[in-house]
């Protein structure tokens, strides 16, 4: 790994080797999703608590001040929408040159293993890795499942994560599941977990973050389960305590309640 690649990875994963990524890229296929109707108002208060932003170029350019010294993981795959028949119909939509203009720390693309457009997304990942490697830019592969949430089991996620790593992705984003330690064990690159759709309550979010870190995840890349909460700063602060301070679930929950009451 060259110096530039190492440097960009170290901006995302802090000195303890872990990260709290804030995902705000959902609009690329969901549009103005609930509580993200005005992105700037949602993102700005959370930036001090995030280690990096996973974001689209349109929202980055228009809703995030360039004075913020926060690493950017740029979503570069697109071409689908929630109204389409199959969410797996994605391809590369942003050039690596544009990513360089935006001074990104990494680029991100979704792969849909087992879906109709599996081959298309896996080949897109390969092309992206080939080009990004020329410039020392890490690639984060998202093991997406589209609308088929039942796919989120250890056997499927191990397959998807390992394929992404085999193709050369430097980071894999996947879902937490039962036997998650098997997913991490089979994936030779850092694994971060997605939050997925909004969970029942914030305690469930903290529990999943805690269990994932305990199973070997190197961090989280959560969105809706942070900024769709009534207390987003309290949620992300409690998650940070789990990821970076090895806080127990009880301690993180107590911190969330304390910050929740203070706001």
C-alpha positions in Angstrom: 0.0 0.0 0.0 1.5 3.3 -1.1 1.8 6.3 1.2 -1.1 8.1 -0.4 -3.4 5.1 0.1 -2.2 4.6 3.7 -2.7 8.3 4.4 -6.3 8.3 3.1 -7.1 5.1 5.1 -5.6 6.7 8.2 -7.9 9.7 7.8 -10.9 7.4 7.9 -9.7 4.9 10.5 -8.3 6.8 13.5 -5.3 5.9 15.6 -7.1 3.1 17.3 -7.9 1.6 13.8 -11.6 2.3 14.1 -14.1 4.7 12.6 -17.5 6.2 13.0 -18.7 7.1 9.5 -21.9 9.1 9.0 -23.9 8.0 5.9 -25.8 10.7 4.3 -25.9 9.4 0.7 -29.4 7.9 0.8 -30.9 10.5 -1.5 -29.1 9.1 -4.6 -31.9 6.5 -4.8 -34.4 7.5 -2.1 -34.7 11.2 -2.9 -35.7 13.5 -0.1 -36.0 10.8 2.5 -37.7 11.6 5.8 -35.7 14.0 8.1 -33.2 14.6 5.3 -35.4 17.0 3.4 -32.9 19.8 4.1 -29.5 18.1 4.1 -27.4 21.0 5.4 -29.5 21.4 8.5 -29.1 17.7 9.3 -25.4 17.3 8.4 -23.9 20.4 10.0 -24.6 19.6 13.7 -23.3 16.0 13.3 -20.0 16.8 11.5 -18.0 17.3 14.8 -19.0 13.8 16.0 -18.2 11.9 12.7 -14.8 10.6 11.6 -15.9 10.8 8.0 -18.9 11.5 5.8 -20.3 9.0 3.2 -22.0 11.4 0.8 -22.9 12.1 -2.8 -21.0 14.8 -4.8 -24.2 17.0 -5.2 -24.9 17.2 -1.5 -21.2 17.6 -0.7 -20.8 20.6 -3.1 -24.1 22.3 -2.0 -24.6 21.4 1.6 -21.2 21.0 3.3 -18.8 23.9 3.8 -15.4 23.4 2.3 -13.9 24.7 5.5 -14.8 21.5 7.3 -11.7 19.3 7.7 -13.6 16.0 7.6 -12.7 13.0 5.4 -15.1 12.3 2.6 -16.1 8.8 1.3 -17.8 9.7 -2.0 -20.7 7.6 -3.3 -19.9 7.1 -7.0 -22.4 4.4 -8.0 -26.0 5.3 -9.1 -28.4 4.8 -11.9 -31.3 3.4 -9.9 -34.2 4.6 -7.7 -36.6 3.2 -5.2 -39.3 3.2 -7.9 -37.4 0.9 -10.2 -38.0 -2.8 -10.5 -34.6 -3.8 -9.3 -32.3 -1.7 -7.2 -29.3 -3.7 -8.4 -29.3 -1.9 -11.7 -26.4 0.4 -10.7 -23.2 1.5 -12.4 -20.4 4.0 -11.9 -21.8 7.5 -12.2 -18.9 9.7 -10.9 -15.4 9.8 -12.4 -12.3 9.3 -10.3 -11.1 12.7 -11.6 -14.2 14.3 -10.1 -13.5 12.5 -6.8 -10.0 13.9 -6.9 -11.3 17.4 -7.4 -13.4 16.9 -4.3 -10.3 15.8 -2.3 -11.9 12.6 -1.2 -10.4 10.0 1.2 -12.2 7.1 -0.5 -14.9 6.2 -3.0 -17.8 3.9 -2.5 -19.8 1.6 -4.7 -22.6 -1.0 -4.1 -22.4 -4.6 -5.3 -25.5 -6.8 -5.5 -24.4 -10.4 -5.2 -27.1 -12.9 -6.3 -29.2 -10.1 -7.9 -30.2 -9.7 -11.5 -27.4 -7.2 -12.2 -24.8 -9.0 -10.1 -22.3 -9.1 -12.9 -22.7 -5.5 -13.8 -22.1 -4.3 -10.3 -19.1 -6.6 -9.7 -17.5 -5.5 -12.9 -18.1 -1.9 -12.0 -16.4 -2.5 -8.7 -13.4 -4.0 -10.5 -13.2 -1.0 -12.9 -13.4 1.4 -10.1 -10.7 -0.3 -8.1 -8.4 -0.4 -11.1 -8.8 3.3 -11.7 -8.8 4.4 -8.1 -5.6 2.4 -7.3 -3.8 4.5 -10.0 -4.4 7.6 -7.7 -4.0 5.9 -4.3 -7.7 6.2 -3.5 -9.3 3.4 -1.3 -12.5 1.8 -2.5 -15.3 1.0 -0.1 -17.6 -1.8 -1.4 -21.1 -1.9 0.0 -22.7 -5.4 0.1 -26.2 -4.1 -0.8 -29.2 -6.3 -0.7 -31.8 -4.1 -2.4 -35.3 -4.6 -1.2 -34.6 -8.2 -0.2 -33.7 -7.7 3.5 -34.0 -11.4 4.2 -30.6 -11.9 2.5 -28.9 -10.4 5.6 -27.6 -13.6 7.0 -24.0 -14.7 7.7 -23.8 -17.1 4.7 -24.8 -14.4 2.2 -22.9 -11.6 3.8 -19.7 -13.7 4.1 -20.0 -14.5 0.4 -20.6 -10.9 -0.6 -17.9 -9.4 1.6 -15.3 -11.9 0.6 -16.0 -11.4 -3.1 -15.6 -7.6 -2.6 -12.3 -8.1 -0.8 -11.1 -10.6 -3.4 -11.7 -8.0 -6.2 -9.5 -5.6 -4.3 -11.8 -3.4 -2.2 -9.9 -1.8 0.7 -13.0 -1.5 3.0 -16.2 -3.5 3.1 -19.5 -2.1 4.4 -22.0 -4.8 5.3 -24.9 -5.6 7.6 -24.7 -7.0 11.1 -26.2 -10.5 11.5 -26.1 -13.5 13.7 -22.7 -15.2 13.6 -21.2 -11.9 12.4 -17.8 -12.9 13.6 -17.7 -15.4 10.7 -18.3 -12.6 8.2 -15.4 -10.6 9.7 -13.1 -13.7 9.9 -13.6 -14.4 6.2 -13.0 -10.8 5.1 -9.3 -9.8 5.0 -10.0 -6.0 4.9 -11.6 -3.7 7.5 -15.4 -4.3 7.9 -17.8 -1.5 8.9 -21.5 -2.1 9.5 -24.5 -0.4 8.0 -27.4 0.7 10.0 -30.0 -0.2 7.5 -33.7 1.0 7.8 -34.7 2.8 11.0 -34.7 0.5 14.0 -37.3 0.3 16.7 -35.4 2.4 19.2 -32.0 3.8 19.9 -31.1 1.0 22.3 -31.3 -1.4 19.4 -28.9 0.8 17.4 -26.4 0.8 20.3 -26.8 -2.9 20.8 -25.9 -3.7 17.2 -23.0 -1.3 17.2 -21.7 -2.9 20.4 -22.1 -6.5 19.2 -20.5 -5.7 15.8 -17.4 -4.1 17.4 -17.2 -7.1 19.8 -17.3 -9.4 16.8 -14.4 -7.6 15.1 -16.0 -4.8 13.0 -13.7 -1.8 12.6 -16.5 0.7 13.0 -19.9 1.7 11.8 -21.3 3.6 8.7 -24.7 4.5 9.9 -27.2 7.1 8.6 -30.9 6.8 9.2 -30.5 5.3 12.7 -28.6 8.5 13.6 -30.2 11.4 11.8 -33.8 10.0 11.9 -33.6 9.9 15.7 -35.1 12.7 17.7 -31.7 12.9 19.4 -29.1 12.4 16.7 -26.2 14.0 18.6 -26.9 11.8 21.6 -27.0 8.7 19.4 -23.8 9.3 17.5 -22.0 10.3 20.7 -23.0 7.0 22.4 -21.9 5.1 19.3 -18.5 6.9 19.4 -18.1 5.8 23.0 -18.6 2.1 21.9 -16.3 2.4 18.9 -13.5 4.5 20.3 -13.7 4.1 24.0 -14.7 0.4 24.3 -17.7 1.5 26.3 -20.0 -1.3 27.5 -23.6 -1.3 26.2 -24.8 -0.2 29.6 -22.4 2.7 29.7 -23.2 3.8 26.1 -26.9 3.6 26.9 -26.5 5.7 30.0 -24.6 8.3 28.0 -27.3 8.4 25.4 -30.0 8.9 28.1 -27.9 11.7 29.8 -27.3 13.6 26.5 -31.0 13.0 25.5 -32.2 14.7 28.7 -29.7 17.5 28.2 -31.3 18.5 24.8 
